[in-house]
Amino acid sequence: MLRLALNYGKGPVFLRDIAREEGVSEKYLSQLVIPLRSSSLIVSLRGSKGGYTLARSPREISLGEIVEVLEGGLDLVDCVHNPSLCERSKHCVTRDLWGELEESIREKLFSTTLQDLVERYLQKKNTPTYSI
């Protein structure tokens, strides 16, 4: 998604190019695009000038949306949302902690956009590294 965000407005990107740039297999990426396309986060275009592009601006896509699509949710432990799974749920202090952690992660992911990642990426890319 970061590669698509970096290329947003410049036309579609081929999976093979993303795979090469990210050092992952094209087959793996082809499995990821299925749910991303089904959820209308990305669009596929056919033909010689085809490829993939974001369905919306990087400013309009949160990391939370992406994680929920690819991971099926943000639940850290099942009992947080389904207390009937554990007989100790009513009195379990760690369950409360897991719920708080989940909410913190959710807040961070849904308040961070792909555009935020693009800006971080460009900042890191343009920061010189020094070796001694």
C-alpha positions as CSV (number, residue, x, y, z in Angstrom):
1,M,0.0,0.0,0.0
2,L,2.9,2.3,0.7
3,R,4.2,1.8,-2.9
4,L,0.8,2.6,-4.3
5,A,0.6,5.7,-2.1
6,L,4.1,6.8,-3.3
7,N,2.9,6.5,-6.9
8,Y,-0.6,7.9,-6.3
9,G,-1.6,10.2,-9.2
10,K,1.2,8.9,-11.4
11,G,-0.7,5.9,-12.8
12,P,-1.1,2.3,-12.0
13,V,1.8,0.1,-10.7
14,F,2.5,-3.5,-11.7
15,L,2.7,-6.1,-8.9
16,R,6.0,-7.3,-10.2
17,D,7.5,-3.8,-9.7
18,I,6.2,-3.6,-6.2
19,A,7.5,-7.1,-5.5
20,R,10.9,-6.2,-6.8
21,E,11.1,-2.9,-4.8
22,E,9.9,-4.6,-1.6
23,G,11.8,-7.8,-1.9
24,V,8.7,-10.0,-1.7
25,S,7.3,-12.5,-4.1
26,E,4.7,-11.5,-6.7
27,K,2.7,-14.5,-5.8
28,Y,2.4,-13.3,-2.1
29,L,1.3,-9.8,-3.3
30,S,-1.3,-11.3,-5.6
31,Q,-2.9,-12.9,-2.5
32,L,-2.9,-9.5,-0.6
33,V,-4.5,-7.6,-3.4
34,I,-7.6,-9.8,-3.4
35,P,-9.1,-8.5,-0.1
36,L,-7.7,-5.0,-0.7
37,R,-9.6,-4.9,-4.0
38,S,-12.7,-6.4,-2.6
39,S,-12.8,-3.8,0.1
40,S,-12.4,-1.0,-2.4
41,L,-9.0,0.2,-1.1
42,I,-7.3,-0.5,-4.4
43,V,-8.4,-0.7,-8.0
44,S,-7.0,-2.9,-10.7
45,L,-6.7,-1.8,-14.3
46,R,-6.2,-4.2,-17.1
47,G,-4.2,-3.8,-20.3
48,S,-0.7,-2.7,-21.2
49,K,-1.1,0.4,-19.1
50,G,-2.8,-1.5,-16.3
51,G,-1.7,-2.4,-12.8
52,Y,-2.9,-1.3,-9.4
53,T,-3.7,2.1,-7.9
54,L,-5.3,3.3,-4.7
55,A,-9.1,3.8,-4.9
56,R,-8.8,6.9,-2.8
57,S,-6.2,9.5,-1.9
58,P,-3.6,8.4,0.6
59,R,-4.9,11.1,2.9
60,E,-8.3,9.3,3.0
61,I,-7.0,5.8,3.8
62,S,-6.1,4.9,7.4
63,L,-3.7,2.2,8.4
64,G,-6.6,0.8,10.5
65,E,-8.7,0.2,7.4
66,I,-5.8,-1.7,5.8
67,V,-5.0,-3.8,8.9
68,E,-8.6,-4.7,9.4
69,V,-9.0,-5.9,5.8
70,L,-5.8,-7.9,5.8
71,E,-5.9,-9.2,9.4
72,G,-9.7,-9.6,9.8
73,G,-9.8,-7.2,12.7
74,L,-7.7,-5.8,15.5
75,D,-8.7,-8.2,18.3
76,L,-5.6,-9.0,20.3
77,V,-7.3,-11.7,22.4
78,D,-10.7,-13.3,21.7
79,C,-12.2,-12.8,25.2
80,V,-12.1,-9.0,25.0
81,H,-15.1,-8.9,22.7
82,N,-16.5,-12.3,23.6
83,P,-16.3,-12.7,27.4
84,S,-18.3,-16.0,27.2
85,L,-15.1,-17.7,25.9
86,C,-13.6,-17.6,29.4
87,E,-15.2,-18.2,32.7
88,R,-12.8,-15.7,34.4
89,S,-13.6,-12.8,32.1
90,K,-15.7,-10.9,34.7
91,H,-12.7,-10.7,37.1
92,C,-9.8,-10.9,34.8
93,V,-7.5,-7.8,35.1
94,T,-5.4,-8.9,32.1
95,R,-8.5,-9.0,29.9
96,D,-9.0,-5.3,30.8
97,L,-5.4,-4.6,29.9
98,W,-5.7,-6.3,26.6
99,G,-8.8,-4.2,25.9
100,E,-7.0,-1.0,26.7
101,L,-4.0,-2.0,24.5
102,E,-6.3,-2.9,21.7
103,E,-8.0,0.5,21.9
104,S,-4.6,2.3,21.9
105,I,-3.6,0.4,18.8
106,R,-6.9,1.1,17.1
107,E,-6.6,4.8,17.9
108,K,-3.1,5.0,16.5
109,L,-3.9,3.0,13.3
110,F,-7.1,4.9,12.5
111,S,-5.5,8.3,13.1
112,T,-2.5,7.5,10.8
113,T,-3.0,7.7,7.1
114,L,-1.1,6.3,4.1
115,Q,-0.1,10.0,3.5
116,D,1.5,10.1,6.9
117,L,3.5,7.0,6.0
118,V,4.5,8.5,2.7
119,E,5.8,11.6,4.5
120,R,7.7,9.5,7.0
121,Y,9.2,7.4,4.2
122,L,10.4,10.4,2.3
123,Q,11.8,12.0,5.4
124,K,13.8,8.9,6.2
125,K,14.9,8.4,2.6
126,N,16.2,11.9,2.5
127,T,18.0,11.7,5.9
128,P,21.7,11.1,5.5
129,T,23.2,8.2,7.3
130,Y,26.6,8.4,8.8
131,S,29.0,5.6,9.4
132,I,32.1,5.8,11.5
